[in-house]
Amino acid sequence: MRVVSGIQPTGKPHLGNYLGAIVNYVKLQDEAHANGGQCFIFLADLHAISQPHDPAELTQNTREMVATLVACGVDPAKTVLFNQAQVPAHAELQWLLNGTARMGWLNRMTQWKDKAGKNREGQSVALFTYPVLQAADVLLYQATHVPVGEDQKQHLELARDIAQKFNNDFCAEDAPLFTLPEPYIPPAAARIMSLRDGTAKMSKSDPSEMSRISLTDDADTIMKKIKKAKTDAEPLPSEEKDLEPRAEARNLVGIYGALTGKSAQEVLDEHGGQGFGVFKPALGEVLVETLAPINARFLDLKDDQEALDAILARGAARAREQGLPTLDATYNAMGLVRG
Ligand code: TYM
């Protein structure tokens, strides 16, 4: 079992990142550690430069993201925790895979279409080729399990297509080079929605802070954001199917369930019939209970720049070593002479 996943160090990580991905980094890290597998979690700083960014902010966000991941339970003793910029093999393998990826495949990526909108000509080349770097990230370590939220599923399918085409084009049938990675998506929290609009994904790039719970929000802020979360005026139903047309209510019930390990129906068995004046404080309490210890650990870690940089440097050294055999094999399979 080889677990690989990445998170962009842009802005503060939020509840969607946590429930959609980080919880599973920790779960799969522990499984891999117990079974003699290996887990790689990295900060996708090379992906972060695909959009306009402030260099000083990127540096600070990178360190804060390490502190947050460790505060959430990613353990550098069990997981290879690093940032892409210290492992040149990611960018090298991307270049090699650019020869295999097709323009048409990238043109179909919904994230590219959403982010570029009508202004494709004005986007960076990096935003377009972003999914090839993502494929390199996972194929470099022969990932079997890739814990991600629903929004990354299409990028993972592309990684499989690239791997398959490369194996077909350059490898003997009985000796494929790349393992086809499987996305590992949580059933209940695959897509946590904005607190201001139940049809939009909770996102770091939403201009409204009220749209998301940051993992480093304190208890008062969490309570305030949940109380102000958009809802309709009806009480919660007692049957899950009646949540279907109520996007905001469905999202809050989903969050409650993901935090407590309950299905939406089990949450409604307990809270059905309650108005939001009762349900929201209950949800706020569960959130504070989950996030308070994370927040405390984050505050302890975040200013120790030396310790955070040491975690990344150690992780990067291990990642460089572990990625090398696949990188070498890729150059060889393509017939490139390297002395
Ligand atoms: P990023 O930084 O946008 O998000 C990190 C992880 O959080 C998940 N996520 C969500 N899950 C549920 N609900 C939401 N509202 C929500 N918002 C974000 C994302 O699915 C992701 O798992 N391209 C990736 C980073 C990346 C990567 C990789 C991931 C680079 N290389 C290789 C996996 C494997 C990204 O921008 O994630």
Residues whose N, C-alpha, C, O or C-beta is under 5 A from the ligand:
A	BS01	TYM	V4 S5 G6 I7 Q8 G16 N17 G20 A21 A44 H47 Q134 D137 P147 V148 G149 E150 D151 Q152 A189 A190 R191 I192 M193 K201 M202
